[in-house]
Amino acid sequence: MSRTRGPGRAPEAGIVDHLRMSDIVVIGAGVGGLAAAIRLAEAGHRVTVYERSGEVGGKLAGYERDGFRFDTGPSLLTLPEVFAELDLGLRPQPLDPVVRHFFPDGTVLDSSSEHEVFLDRIATTLGPDAARDWARFWRRAERIWHASWESVLQRPVTAASLARLSWRLGDLAAIAPGRSLRSLGRHYLRDPRLRMLLDRYATYAGADPRRAPAALAAIPYAELAFGGWYLPGGLVTLAEALRGRCAAAGVRIHLGTPVAAIDADRRVRGVRLAGGAFVPADVVVSNVDALTLYRDLLPAPGPLAALADRSVAGFVLLLGVRGPSPELAHHNVFFPPDYDAEFDAVFGGPGRRARPAGDPTVFVTRALDPAVAPDRHEAWFVLVNAAPQGTGWSAVDWRRPGLAQAYRDRVLDVLAARGLDVRDRLVFAEVRTPADLADATGAPGGAIYGTAGGLLRPGNRAAVDGLFLVGGSVHPGGGLPMVTLSARIAADQIGPA
């Protein structure tokens, strides 16, 4: 990897169990499950992974059609140093700009991982006062990042660890518990476009910025301080790299093999496969959504109430596009005139049912990579924040006949209204709804990040001895780096053979 200025690893929180060589079952071959499997196999354990689908990667998936290749999950790699410990042989390429922002007044602002460059771009585009405001906010975001990185993101979160954090008054003041990301932005940023830019990062954690914790200011800091990166061939190549490292470490992976239940009382004894077979295990590592684990796989329900606040889902278009689009960067965000109206629609609320947003923010990813599209064509991944699949007050029934196609046309119309009309350049337009993601990955409702953003996600160690949790629905959160950190935390708690 070309950069060295990444986050360092904190000292291990302490190995809880020192086991003899153990038989470990990992449920789910997502990034968290595979990363945990590699670490545990290299620590001397016998590791077997069972995956319900026919592919590895979980939400980190891809799709190919007519010479076009799409990442259908994550499309931006951040904190690549987190993956270096796994020795995956990755060669990420830095992106500049990291994101191109298209604001409703016609302003275009490119973010940069070089702080002074970004300040110059803000000053040129939005004015020197806006640049000074961002510099003040950035100092606060840096404090939040360091407090989060040292005290939260690399360690198990327990009552004791939170109590220790409460005694570190500087860290606690930086993280500002009880304050929202929206409130933090309004305190530091006077320009509404910068506030809009900051609000967007709440959706990285699946949350509404009006309710998301101020601690999420660590997300833009991590993205811009350590850079945004792309893997040639698409981020889906990360899944294959993880699979290759599993094979080299002796991990056995069984695809198309769902786990129906975890056999346990006070301690796990193994898992029962959907076909009826029992697989004994000393330790089980769950990479399924925490809600699914506690609701469906354990013989007794777990902390379901704490998992009720589901994250945002996504409505996706996979577009095969003729001709070049020079106005686009790799990652692009087209903001609406009324951001709060979108949040009201997607998250619902008292007296408001969730619904598809009529004028949403539209994210367009377009890689200038000859490996992902035919000559003189482009492969676009288009994402719109959406309520999860369901029939309740805070969900949308995306299986309702005609809804997905109608909303596809609406999203294309919105792009056209914002100056990016590709309706006459389309080779094809495929749709992926939250219902499709739920079916493909088992994520309840197709929620991208499991539980909505915050510090108090389900822990990596369950109350049942020998059961550990990894993935985006548990501590330290969603996104490729955080999922990989969850695997490190769980593996450190299990310990070497």
Secondary structure, DSSP 8 states (H G I E B T S, - for coil): -------------------SS-EEEEE--BHHHHHHHHHHHHTT-EEEEE-SSSSSBTTS-EEEETTEEEE-S---EE-THHHHTT------EE-SSS-EEE-TTS-EEE--SSHHHHHHHHHHHH-HHHHHHHHHHHHHHHHHHHHHIIIIITS---HHHHHHHHH-HHHHHHH-TT-BHHHHHHHH--SHHHHHHHHHHHHHTT--TTTSBGGGGHHHHHHHHH-EEE-TT-THHHHHHHHHHHHHHT-EEETT--EEEEEESSBEEEEEETTS-EEE-SEEEE-S-HHHIIIIISSS---GGGG-SB--EEEEEEEEEES--TT--SEEEE--S-HHHHHHHHH-BTTB-----SS--EEEEE---TTSS-TTEEEEEEEEEE--BSSSTT-B-TTSTTHHHHHHHHHHHHHHHTT---TTSEEEEEEE-HHHHHHHH--GGG-TTSB-SSS----SB-SSBTEEE-STTSTT-SSHHHHHHHHHHHHHHH---
